Structure formats: structure tokens, C-alpha cells
Amino acid sequence: MDTEAPKDPPRHGSNLLSIFITSLSAAIVVAGGSGIIFEAFVVATANLFGLGPMVLWVGSAANVALTVWLAVWTFARSWHVERRLKAGLEVDEPKVSILANLRGY
């Protein structure tokens, strides 16, 4: 009876569509959840201190910009990591730049 774990686990072929779906799902979950939390904070702060509709609109616009950036960054980072893992490379340190994650590995 062989009780040793295999040194190289079998890799299931992942195509670009599955990497795209994984990256898109991660971006939706991370950015969507964060955006909802930040928007609740903006609305609660504006209502608690009676700051008016202009502050609410500005805060909401800043929240949308932050949420869109976070969604694009999460997608790019997930895409980058999935490609590195498919190539058999180690996961590297995350970079803040979106373009750094989209470049080659």
C-alpha cells in the first residue's frame, strides 16, 4: 500500500474561459462587498451629521470610483495569479498597479 502523497498533484487543464470566470467572480465579490460597505458608511455619515445631499453625492461618486478601481485591480490580480499558477510558477507579491498585474509574468 502506497501511503506517500504524490510529489506533483495532477493539474487539470484550465482554459482561458475558466480563468476569466474565476477572475470576474473574484472581482464581483470583493468590489461588490466593499462598495456596499463603503456606501453604507457614506449614507450613514451624511444622515448622522446632516451633511446634505451634496456631500452624499460626492461621497457616492468617490465610492463608485474606488469600487470600480478595486474591481479592475482584483480582476487583473486574479488573472495574473491564475496564469502564474498555470505556468507552474510561484505566486508573487501583489502590486498596487493594475498594469503591473496585466503584464507578463
N, CA, C and O atoms as a MOPAC input file, in Angstrom:
PM7 MOZYME 1SCF
protein

 N      0.84400 1    -1.17000 1     0.00000 1
 C      0.00000 1     0.00000 1     0.00000 1
 C      0.89400 1     1.23900 1     0.00000 1
 O      1.79600 1     1.37100 1     0.82800 1
 N      0.63300 1     2.12800 1    -0.92600 1
 C      1.42400 1     3.34400 1    -1.05200 1
 C      0.74500 1     4.45900 1    -0.27300 1
 O     -0.36100 1     4.87800 1    -0.61600 1
 N      1.40300 1     4.93900 1     0.77300 1
 C      0.80500 1     5.97900 1     1.61200 1
 C      1.42700 1     7.34200 1     1.38700 1
 O      1.04400 1     8.30700 1     2.04800 1
 N      2.36800 1     7.44500 1     0.47800 1
 C      3.00400 1     8.73600 1     0.21200 1
 C      2.12400 1     9.57900 1    -0.70100 1
 O      1.49500 1     9.08000 1    -1.63400 1
 N      2.10400 1    10.85400 1    -0.40400 1
 C      1.37400 1    11.78500 1    -1.26400 1
 C      2.18000 1    12.00900 1    -2.53500 1
 O      3.40800 1    12.05500 1    -2.48100 1
 N      1.51900 1    12.14800 1    -3.67000 1
 C      2.26800 1    12.39400 1    -4.90400 1
 C      2.99300 1    13.73100 1    -4.81500 1
 O      2.48500 1    14.70400 1    -4.25800 1
 N      4.19800 1    13.74600 1    -5.38100 1
 C      5.00500 1    14.97100 1    -5.31900 1
 C      4.39200 1    16.08700 1    -6.16100 1
 O      4.38300 1    17.24600 1    -5.74800 1
 N      3.89700 1    15.74700 1    -7.30500 1
 C      3.24600 1    16.72900 1    -8.16900 1
 C      1.78800 1    16.33100 1    -8.33800 1
 O      1.49400 1    15.35000 1    -9.02100 1
 N      0.87300 1    17.07000 1    -7.73200 1
 C     -0.53300 1    16.72100 1    -7.89500 1
 C     -0.95000 1    16.89800 1    -9.35600 1
 O     -0.42100 1    17.77000 1   -10.04600 1
 N     -1.86700 1    16.10200 1    -9.82000 1
 C     -2.28500 1    16.23800 1   -11.22000 1
 C     -2.93800 1    17.59100 1   -11.44700 1
 O     -3.77500 1    18.03800 1   -10.66300 1
 N     -2.54200 1    18.22600 1   -12.52900 1
 C     -3.10300 1    19.53300 1   -12.87300 1
 C     -4.21000 1    19.32400 1   -13.89800 1
 O     -4.02900 1    18.66400 1   -14.92100 1
 N     -5.33000 1    19.89300 1   -13.59400 1
 C     -6.42600 1    19.84900 1   -14.54400 1
 C     -6.25400 1    21.03400 1   -15.46600 1
 O     -5.99500 1    22.14900 1   -15.01200 1
 N     -6.39200 1    20.80600 1   -16.74000 1
 C     -6.19800 1    21.88100 1   -17.70600 1
 C     -7.20700 1    22.99300 1   -17.51600 1
 O     -8.41300 1    22.76000 1   -17.60100 1
 N     -6.73700 1    24.17700 1   -17.26400 1
 C     -7.64400 1    25.30900 1   -17.13200 1
 C     -7.49000 1    26.17700 1   -18.37500 1
 O     -6.38300 1    26.59000 1   -18.72000 1
 N     -8.58000 1    26.44200 1   -19.02700 1
 C     -8.52400 1    27.26300 1   -20.22400 1
 C     -8.79200 1    28.71700 1   -19.86000 1
 O     -9.05200 1    29.05000 1   -18.70300 1
 N     -8.72300 1    29.56200 1   -20.86300 1
 C     -8.88700 1    30.99900 1   -20.61600 1
 C    -10.28800 1    31.34700 1   -20.13000 1
 O    -10.45600 1    32.29500 1   -19.36200 1
 N    -11.28700 1    30.59900 1   -20.56400 1
 C    -12.64000 1    30.89500 1   -20.12700 1
 C    -12.80500 1    30.65900 1   -18.63000 1
 O    -13.44200 1    31.46200 1   -17.94900 1
 N    -12.25100 1    29.58500 1   -18.11400 1
 C    -12.36800 1    29.32800 1   -16.67600 1
 C    -11.55900 1    30.33900 1   -15.86600 1
 O    -11.97800 1    30.73400 1   -14.77800 1
 N    -10.41600 1    30.75600 1   -16.38100 1
 C     -9.63600 1    31.79900 1   -15.69400 1
 C    -10.40800 1    33.11200 1   -15.70100 1
 O    -10.43000 1    33.82500 1   -14.69800 1
 N    -11.04400 1    33.43700 1   -16.83000 1
 C    -11.84200 1    34.66100 1   -16.92500 1
 C    -13.00400 1    34.63400 1   -15.94100 1
 O    -13.25500 1    35.62000 1   -15.24800 1
 N    -13.71300 1    33.51300 1   -15.87600 1
 C    -14.85900 1    33.40500 1   -14.97200 1
 C    -14.41300 1    33.50100 1   -13.51800 1
 O    -15.07100 1    34.15500 1   -12.70800 1
 N    -13.30000 1    32.85300 1   -13.18200 1
 C    -12.77000 1    32.92900 1   -11.82000 1
 C    -12.39000 1    34.35800 1   -11.45700 1
 O    -12.71900 1    34.83700 1   -10.37200 1
 N    -11.70300 1    35.03500 1   -12.36000 1
 C    -11.26200 1    36.40800 1   -12.10000 1
 C    -12.45100 1    37.36000 1   -12.00300 1
 O    -12.47700 1    38.23700 1   -11.14000 1
 N    -13.42800 1    37.19200 1   -12.88100 1
 C    -14.60500 1    38.04500 1   -12.84000 1
 C    -15.40400 1    37.82400 1   -11.55400 1
 O    -15.89200 1    38.78000 1   -10.95200 1
 N    -15.53600 1    36.57600 1   -11.13900 1
 C    -16.25700 1    36.27500 1    -9.90400 1
 C    -15.56300 1    36.88500 1    -8.69100 1
 O    -16.21500 1    37.44100 1    -7.80700 1
 N    -14.23100 1    36.77500 1    -8.65600 1
 C    -13.48400 1    37.36400 1    -7.54700 1
 C    -13.65700 1    38.88000 1    -7.51800 1
 O    -13.81500 1    39.46900 1    -6.44800 1
 N    -13.62900 1    39.50700 1    -8.68400 1
 C    -13.78600 1    40.96000 1    -8.74800 1
 C    -15.17400 1    41.38700 1    -8.28400 1
 O    -15.31000 1    42.38400 1    -7.57500 1
 N    -16.19600 1    40.65000 1    -8.67400 1
 C    -17.55900 1    40.99400 1    -8.26800 1
 C    -17.72600 1    40.86000 1    -6.76100 1
 O    -18.32000 1    41.72600 1    -6.11800 1
 N    -17.20400 1    39.77600 1    -6.20000 1
 C    -17.36800 1    39.53800 1    -4.76000 1
 C    -16.60700 1    40.57700 1    -3.94300 1
 O    -17.16500 1    41.16600 1    -3.01700 1
 N    -15.34400 1    40.80400 1    -4.27700 1
 C    -14.52100 1    41.72700 1    -3.48500 1
 C    -15.00600 1    43.16800 1    -3.63700 1
 O    -15.25900 1    43.85000 1    -2.64500 1
 N    -15.13300 1    43.62300 1    -4.87500 1
 C    -15.52200 1    45.02300 1    -5.09400 1
 C    -16.97500 1    45.26600 1    -4.71700 1
 O    -17.30400 1    46.31300 1    -4.15900 1
 N    -17.83800 1    44.32200 1    -5.01200 1
 C    -19.24700 1    44.49800 1    -4.66000 1
 C    -19.45600 1    44.59300 1    -3.16400 1
 O    -20.16500 1    45.47700 1    -2.68500 1
 N    -18.84300 1    43.68800 1    -2.42600 1
 C    -18.96100 1    43.72900 1    -0.96600 1
 C    -18.37400 1    44.98800 1    -0.36700 1
 O    -18.97400 1    45.60900 1     0.51100 1
 N    -17.19800 1    45.36400 1    -0.84300 1
 C    -16.55700 1    46.57800 1    -0.32400 1
 C    -17.35600 1    47.82200 1    -0.68800 1
 O    -17.51000 1    48.72900 1     0.13000 1
 N    -17.86500 1    47.86300 1    -1.92000 1
 C    -18.65300 1    49.01700 1    -2.35300 1
 C    -19.91300 1    49.19900 1    -1.53000 1
 O    -20.28000 1    50.32400 1    -1.19000 1
 N    -20.57800 1    48.09800 1    -1.20900 1
 C    -21.79100 1    48.17500 1    -0.38400 1
 C    -21.46600 1    48.69200 1     1.01000 1
 O    -22.19200 1    49.52200 1     1.55600 1
 N    -20.38100 1    48.20200 1     1.58200 1
 C    -19.98600 1    48.64500 1     2.93000 1
 C    -19.60400 1    50.12200 1     2.93000 1
 O    -20.01800 1    50.86800 1     3.81700 1
 N    -18.81200 1    50.55300 1     1.93500 1
 C    -18.41100 1    51.95800 1     1.87200 1
 C    -19.60300 1    52.87200 1     1.62900 1
 O    -19.67200 1    53.96000 1     2.20100 1
 N    -20.54700 1    52.44500 1     0.78400 1
 C    -21.72700 1    53.27100 1     0.52100 1
 C    -22.60000 1    53.39100 1     1.76300 1
 O    -23.15800 1    54.45400 1     2.03400 1
 N    -22.72000 1    52.30100 1     2.51800 1
 C    -23.48000 1    52.37100 1     3.77300 1
 C    -22.82300 1    53.35500 1     4.73700 1
 O    -23.51300 1    54.09200 1     5.44100 1
 N    -21.49900 1    53.36900 1     4.76800 1
 C    -20.78100 1    54.32100 1     5.62400 1
 C    -21.03600 1    55.75600 1     5.16900 1
 O    -21.25500 1    56.64100 1     5.99600 1
 N    -21.00800 1    55.98800 1     3.85400 1
 C    -21.24400 1    57.34500 1     3.32500 1
 C    -22.65800 1    57.81700 1     3.66400 1
 O    -22.84100 1    58.94400 1     4.12500 1
 N    -23.64700 1    56.97000 1     3.44100 1
 C    -25.03500 1    57.34300 1     3.70400 1
 C    -25.26500 1    57.55800 1     5.19600 1
 O    -25.92200 1    58.52000 1     5.59300 1
 N    -24.72500 1    56.66600 1     6.02000 1
 C    -24.91000 1    56.80700 1     7.46000 1
 C    -24.23700 1    58.06600 1     7.99200 1
 O    -24.80200 1    58.76100 1     8.83700 1
 N    -23.04600 1    58.36400 1     7.51100 1
 C    -22.33500 1    59.56900 1     7.95700 1
 C    -23.08600 1    60.82600 1     7.52900 1
 O    -23.24000 1    61.75900 1     8.31600 1
 N    -23.55500 1    60.85000 1     6.28000 1
 C    -24.28600 1    62.02900 1     5.79700 1
 C    -25.57700 1    62.23300 1     6.57800 1
 O    -25.94200 1    63.36800 1     6.88200 1
 N    -26.26300 1    61.16200 1     6.90100 1
 C    -27.51800 1    61.28900 1     7.66400 1
 C    -27.27200 1    61.61000 1     9.13100 1
 O    -28.01200 1    62.39200 1     9.72700 1
 N    -26.24100 1    61.01600 1     9.71500 1
 C    -25.96700 1    61.22500 1    11.13400 1
 C    -25.59800 1    62.67500 1    11.42300 1
 O    -26.05700 1    63.25600 1    12.40700 1
 N    -24.76800 1    63.25400 1    10.56400 1
 C    -24.31400 1    64.62400 1    10.79500 1
 C    -25.11700 1    65.65700 1    10.01100 1
 O    -24.81900 1    66.84800 1    10.08900 1
 N    -26.12600 1    65.22900 1     9.25900 1
 C    -26.95900 1    66.16200 1     8.49900 1
 C    -26.15800 1    66.95600 1     7.48900 1
 O    -26.30400 1    68.17500 1     7.40700 1
 N    -25.31100 1    66.28700 1     6.71700 1
 C    -24.39200 1    66.97800 1     5.81600 1
 C    -25.02500 1    67.41500 1     4.49900 1
 O    -24.43700 1    68.22000 1     3.77600 1
 N    -26.18500 1    66.91200 1     4.18000 1
 C    -26.88300 1    67.37700 1     2.98200 1
 C    -26.62700 1    66.49700 1     1.77500 1
 O    -25.75300 1    65.63000 1     1.77500 1
 N    -27.41700 1    66.75100 1     0.74900 1
 C    -27.34400 1    65.88500 1    -0.43400 1
 C    -26.05600 1    66.03500 1    -1.24600 1
 O    -25.63900 1    65.08600 1    -1.91000 1
 N    -25.42000 1    67.20800 1    -1.20600 1
 C    -24.19700 1    67.39700 1    -1.99300 1
 C    -23.06900 1    66.51200 1    -1.46800 1
 O    -22.33400 1    65.91100 1    -2.25100 1
 N    -22.93300 1    66.43300 1    -0.16600 1
 C    -21.89600 1    65.57600 1     0.42300 1
 C    -22.20200 1    64.11900 1     0.11900 1
 O    -21.29000 1    63.33000 1    -0.12800 1
 N    -23.46700 1    63.76100 1     0.13500 1
 C    -23.88000 1    62.40100 1    -0.19300 1
 C    -23.51300 1    62.06500 1    -1.63700 1
 O    -23.01100 1    60.97300 1    -1.90400 1
 N    -23.75600 1    62.98800 1    -2.57700 1
 C    -23.41400 1    62.74900 1    -3.97600 1
 C    -21.90500 1    62.65200 1    -4.18300 1
 O    -21.43300 1    61.79300 1    -4.92700 1
 N    -21.15500 1    63.52600 1    -3.53100 1
 C    -19.69400 1    63.49700 1    -3.67500 1
 C    -19.12400 1    62.21300 1    -3.06000 1
 O    -18.25200 1    61.56900 1    -3.64300 1
 N    -19.61900 1    61.85800 1    -1.89500 1
 C    -19.16600 1    60.61900 1    -1.26300 1
 C    -19.52300 1    59.39000 1    -2.07500 1
 O    -18.73800 1    58.44600 1    -2.16600 1
 N    -20.71300 1    59.40200 1    -2.66600 1
 C    -21.12500 1    58.28200 1    -3.50400 1
 C    -20.28800 1    58.19800 1    -4.77900 1
 O    -19.94900 1    57.10500 1    -5.23200 1
 N    -19.95800 1    59.34200 1    -5.34900 1
 C    -19.11000 1    59.34600 1    -6.54200 1
 C    -17.70700 1    58.82100 1    -6.21700 1
 O    -17.13000 1    58.05700 1    -6.99000 1
 N    -17.17000 1    59.23500 1    -5.07600 1
 C    -15.86500 1    58.71400 1    -4.66400 1
 C    -15.94100 1    57.21300 1    -4.41300 1
 O    -15.00600 1    56.48000 1    -4.73700 1
 N    -17.03800 1    56.75800 1    -3.84200 1
 C    -17.22400 1    55.33200 1    -3.59800 1
 C    -17.29000 1    54.55300 1    -4.90700 1
 O    -16.71000 1    53.47300 1    -5.01000 1
 N    -17.98600 1    55.08300 1    -5.90200 1
 C    -18.06900 1    54.41600 1    -7.20400 1
 C    -16.69000 1    54.31700 1    -7.83800 1
 O    -16.32500 1    53.27300 1    -8.37800 1
 N    -15.92000 1    55.40600 1    -7.77400 1
 C    -14.57500 1    55.38800 1    -8.35500 1
 C    -13.69200 1    54.35700 1    -7.64800 1
 O    -12.97200 1    53.60400 1    -8.30400 1
 N    -13.74400 1    54.32300 1    -6.33900 1
 C    -12.95200 1    53.36000 1    -5.57100 1
 C    -13.39500 1    51.92900 1    -5.85700 1
 O    -12.55600 1    51.03700 1    -5.98300 1
 N    -14.68100 1    51.70400 1    -5.95800 1
 C    -15.21300 1    50.36300 1    -6.21000 1
 C    -14.83900 1    49.87800 1    -7.60500 1
 O    -14.47700 1    48.71400 1    -7.77200 1
 N    -14.92000 1    50.74000 1    -8.60000 1
 C    -14.54000 1    50.35700 1    -9.96200 1
 C    -13.05300 1    50.03700 1   -10.01900 1
 O    -12.65700 1    49.04700 1   -10.63300 1
 N    -12.21900 1    50.87500 1    -9.38000 1
 C    -10.78300 1    50.59800 1    -9.36600 1
 C    -10.50400 1    49.26200 1    -8.67800 1
 O     -9.69400 1    48.47300 1    -9.16600 1
 N    -11.16200 1    49.00200 1    -7.55500 1
 C    -10.95000 1    47.75400 1    -6.82800 1
 C    -11.39300 1    46.55000 1    -7.65300 1
 O    -10.74100 1    45.50600 1    -7.61800 1
 N    -12.48500 1    46.68000 1    -8.39100 1
 C    -12.95700 1    45.57800 1    -9.23500 1
 C    -11.96000 1    45.28000 1   -10.35200 1
 O    -11.64400 1    44.11900 1   -10.61000 1
 N    -11.46700 1    46.31800 1   -11.00700 1
 C    -10.50000 1    46.12100 1   -12.09400 1
 C     -9.19700 1    45.55900 1   -11.53900 1
 O     -8.61300 1    44.65900 1   -12.14300 1
 N     -8.72800 1    46.07000 1   -10.40100 1
 C     -7.49400 1    45.56600 1    -9.80600 1
 C     -7.63900 1    44.10100 1    -9.39300 1
 O     -6.73900 1    43.29700 1    -9.63400 1
 N     -8.75800 1    43.75800 1    -8.77900 1
 C     -8.97600 1    42.37400 1    -8.35500 1
 C     -9.02400 1    41.44600 1    -9.55800 1
 O     -8.46400 1    40.35000 1    -9.51800 1
 N     -9.68700 1    41.87200 1   -10.62700 1
 C     -9.72300 1    41.06700 1   -11.83900 1
 C     -8.31800 1    40.86400 1   -12.39700 1
 O     -7.93500 1    39.74300 1   -12.73200 1
 N     -7.55000 1    41.95400 1   -12.49700 1
 C     -6.19500 1    41.86000 1   -13.04600 1
 C     -5.29100 1    41.00300 1   -12.16600 1
 O     -4.49100 1    40.22100 1   -12.68000 1
 N     -5.40900 1    41.13900 1   -10.86300 1
 C     -4.57200 1    40.34400 1    -9.95400 1
 C     -4.92800 1    38.86300 1   -10.02700 1
 O     -4.04200 1    38.00900 1   -10.05600 1
 N     -6.20800 1    38.56500 1   -10.05700 1
 C     -6.62900 1    37.17600 1   -10.14900 1
 C     -6.18400 1    36.56500 1   -11.47500 1
 O     -5.71900 1    35.42500 1   -11.50800 1
 N     -6.32100 1    37.30900 1   -12.55900 1
 C     -5.88100 1    36.84600 1   -13.87400 1
 C     -4.39000 1    36.55300 1   -13.84700 1
 O     -3.94600 1    35.52100 1   -14.35000 1
 N     -3.61100 1    37.46400 1   -13.25900 1
 C     -2.15000 1    37.31700 1   -13.16100 1
 C     -1.77500 1    36.07700 1   -12.35400 1
 O     -0.92100 1    35.29700 1   -12.77500 1
 N     -2.40400 1    35.89400 1   -11.20800 1
 C     -2.08700 1    34.75600 1   -10.34500 1
 C     -2.47700 1    33.44400 1   -11.02100 1
 O     -1.72100 1    32.47400 1   -10.96700 1
 N     -3.63100 1    33.40400 1   -11.64700 1
 C     -4.06300 1    32.17400 1   -12.31900 1
 C     -3.11400 1    31.79900 1   -13.45200 1
 O     -2.82300 1    30.61800 1   -13.64200 1
 N     -2.63000 1    32.77600 1   -14.20300 1
 C     -1.67700 1    32.48300 1   -15.27200 1
 C     -0.36000 1    31.97100 1   -14.70800 1
 O      0.23900 1    31.05100 1   -15.26600 1
 N      0.09900 1    32.56600 1   -13.59500 1
 C      1.34700 1    32.09900 1   -12.98200 1
 C      1.19700 1    30.67300 1   -12.46800 1
 O      2.10100 1    29.85500 1   -12.64200 1
 N      0.08300 1    30.37000 1   -11.84600 1
 C     -0.12700 1    29.02200 1   -11.33100 1
 C     -0.23500 1    28.01100 1   -12.46600 1
 O      0.25700 1    26.88900 1   -12.34400 1
 N     -0.86800 1    28.39400 1   -13.56000 1
 C     -0.98100 1    27.50900 1   -14.71700 1
 C      0.38600 1    27.21300 1   -15.31100 1
 O      0.62600 1    26.11100 1   -15.80600 1
 N      1.28800 1    28.19700 1   -15.26400 1
 C      2.64000 1    28.01100 1   -15.78900 1
 C      3.54600 1    27.29000 1   -14.79700 1
 O      4.70000 1    27.00400 1   -15.11700 1
 N      3.04500 1    26.98900 1   -13.59600 1
 C      3.85100 1    26.28800 1   -12.60100 1
 C      4.76400 1    27.19500 1   -11.79700 1
 O      5.71200 1    26.71700 1   -11.17300 1
 N      4.49700 1    28.49800 1   -11.79900 1
 C      5.32100 1    29.45800 1   -11.06700 1
 C      4.71200 1    29.74200 1    -9.69900 1
 O      3.55000 1    29.42700 1    -9.44300 1
 N      5.50700 1    30.33300 1    -8.83800 1
 C      5.03600 1    30.74000 1    -7.50900 1
 C      4.21800 1    32.02500 1    -7.62000 1
 O      4.35200 1    32.78500 1    -8.57900 1
 N      3.37800 1    32.24700 1    -6.63000 1
 C      2.61400 1    33.48800 1    -6.56800 1
 C      3.52800 1    34.58400 1    -6.05500 1
 O      4.19200 1    34.41100 1    -5.03300 1
 N      3.57000 1    35.71400 1    -6.75700 1
 C      4.43900 1    36.81700 1    -6.36500 1
 C      3.70400 1    37.79800 1    -5.46200 1
 O      2.50900 1    37.65800 1    -5.20200 1
 N      4.44200 1    38.78600 1    -4.99500 1
 C      3.85600 1    39.82000 1    -4.13600 1
 C      2.90600 1    40.69700 1    -4.95100 1
 O      3.21700 1    41.04600 1    -6.09000 1
 N      1.75800 1    41.05600 1    -4.38800 1
 C      0.83000 1    41.90800 1    -5.14400 1
 C      1.37400 1    43.31700 1    -5.32700 1
 O      2.08300 1    43.84600 1    -4.47000 1
 N      1.03000 1    43.90600 1    -6.45300 1
 C      1.41100 1    45.28000 1    -6.75900 1
 C      0.14700 1    46.11700 1    -6.83300 1
 O     -0.91300 1    45.61900 1    -7.21100 1
 N      0.25900 1    47.37500 1    -6.47600 1
 C     -0.89900 1    48.26400 1    -6.47600 1
 C     -1.32500 1    48.61200 1    -7.89500 1
 O     -2.50100 1    48.88200 1    -8.14200 1
 N     -0.38400 1    48.60800 1    -8.82400 1
 C     -0.67100 1    48.98600 1   -10.20000 1
 C     -1.48700 1    47.91000 1   -10.91600 1
 O     -1.18900 1    46.72000 1   -10.81600 1
 N     -2.49800 1    48.33700 1   -11.62400 1
 C     -3.30500 1    47.41000 1   -12.42300 1
 C     -2.48500 1    46.91600 1   -13.60400 1
 O     -2.51500 1    45.72800 1   -13.92600 1
 N     -1.74700 1    47.82000 1   -14.25500 1
 C     -0.96700 1    47.44100 1   -15.43000 1
 C      0.15900 1    46.48200 1   -15.08500 1
 O      0.51000 1    45.63100 1   -15.90300 1
 N      0.73600 1    46.59800 1   -13.89100 1
 C      1.79500 1    45.67300 1   -13.48200 1
 C      1.27200 1    44.24500 1   -13.39700 1
 O      2.00500 1    43.29900 1   -13.68200 1
 N      0.00900 1    44.08200 1   -13.00800 1
 C     -0.58400 1    42.76100 1   -12.93300 1
 C     -0.97500 1    42.21300 1   -14.29300 1
 O     -1.06700 1    40.99600 1   -14.45500 1
 N     -1.20800 1    43.07000 1   -15.26900 1
 C     -1.60200 1    42.62100 1   -16.59800 1
 C     -0.40800 1    42.32000 1   -17.48100 1
 O     -0.55700 1    41.66700 1   -18.51300 1
 N      0.76400 1    42.77900 1   -17.10100 1
 C      1.95100 1    42.48300 1   -17.90100 1
 C      2.33900 1    41.03000 1   -17.75200 1
 O      1.75400 1    40.29300 1   -16.95900 1
 N      3.32100 1    40.63100 1   -18.51500 1
 C      3.78600 1    39.24400 1   -18.48400 1
 C      4.27700 1    38.83200 1   -17.11400 1
 O      4.51900 1    39.67000 1   -16.24600 1
 N      4.41700 1    37.56000 1   -16.93400 1
 C      4.83100 1    37.00700 1   -15.65400 1
 C      6.19400 1    36.40400 1   -15.77000 1
 O      6.72300 1    35.88100 1   -14.78900 1

